[in-house]
Amino acid sequence: MISCYFLTCFYSLYYLEINLISNFGESMVNSNIFRNIARQIISTCLKVKRGDMVTINSWHHMMNLAEELALISYQVGAIPIITYMSDRIWYEIMNELDQQTLSQTPKHLLKMVEGETICINIHGPEDPLSTRKLKSDNLKAIRKAYQPIIDKERDLRVKVADIYLGKVTKKRAKIYGLDYDWWFQMILNSLMVDYNEIKTLGYRIAEIISRGKRLEIIAEDTYLTADIGDRPIYIDDGVIDEKDIKDGRTTTMLPTGKLEFAPIEISVEGSVKFDLPILALGKKINALSWEIRRGKLVKFNAEENLDIFKSIYESMTGDKSMIGRIIIGLNPGIEPDGVFDSLIQGAVSIGIGYNMDIGGKNKGNSYYFGTLSKPTINIDGETIISNGKMFLCSILNDLKKY
């Protein structure tokens, strides 16, 4: 059975390739590691149980992980199905088919969602080089075709996990100048963290932020202020539990570990210079800087590959120039310059564009963010993060309460 879960998969690839990592197929990882990761996803993160109907969407180079996920699903009494996508199919149809064909919603998949309770998307492709050759109009057609499936999964409260291990490849490491062995091991570590500790830390920080009125972010060449308001604060701890389902938060990404919220958009003032490189479309955007006035991006620059940011920014729609989100990293296993920088514990990311998913007002088709590795964050003058480290003793002491 061939299924192309294009919208969810390529949405992140095209706009947020800074969040991507790739390929078990080229590594010498033994089956025990696959099995442990699969068990973490099935039992801890998604809490799959007897009677669940599990869809596992995989790329060709990740079938070993897909098989382990299926086997463990069977072991807990669930019924899995594996769908398949390859680089060859993806690139050929995206470059050779017409938009009319690609824009058709796959009704057989839409019907299948009615019986689905769990969906696991293992992201690809394996080869990142050809992503720049994809036709933008075909991407739009695919997004249009698969949006009804994503909408239906949300309406039926299907638990969805997006797994980015399919992006950890030697090819991608070479393009971005990363040491593959270090990168691969780091991602494994970030997947096998204690998710309860991430959750507890997130709730404690959220409690402090929710009591505050004014946020201040300070770093080298950065000073930004914003009103917090009374909007919800979301914690992605990698575990979808009953409370998350009740609140309509039925998706997660792995690796994960972050807290995010939408500040009052027009209140944001200042400038920011991201010290961590942003990896996008096969290149590094270095030292991206923004000037913000009344919440709006009025000027931007970069020391290297500014044209990549411009091309992504121009492809965004709606309120793309408005500040939309603040993200605080919570994962102790993530290290700098390893693609998932926004998850680094103590790092802060600032995003523009769409934020209605977290209670904001910005409309659009996507959002875009950069990351500061060593920020200081003050809430009404009280420091909660200092130079990238959790600062308040009360944050750590109060963890025992949860």
Secondary structure, 3 states (H helix, E strand, C coil): CECCCHHHHHHHHHHCHHHCCCCCCCCCCCHHHHHHHHHHHHHHHCCCCCCCEEEEEEEHHHHHHHHHHHHHHHHCCCEEEEEEECHHHHHHHHHHCCHHHHCCCCHHHHHHHCCCCEEEEECCCCCCHHHHHCCHHHHHHHHHHHHHHHHHHHHCCCEEEEECHHHCCHHHHHHHCCCHHHHHHHHHHHHCCCHHHHHHHHHHHHHHHHHCCEEEEEECCEEEEEECCCCCEEEECCCCCHHHHHCCCCEEEECCCEEEECCCHHHCEEEEECCCCEEECCEEEECCEEEEECCEEEEEECCECHHHHHHHHHHCCCCCCEEEEEEEECECCCCCCCCCHHHECCCEEEEEECCHHHCCCCCCCCEEEEEECCCEEEECCEEEEECCEECCHHHHHHHHHC
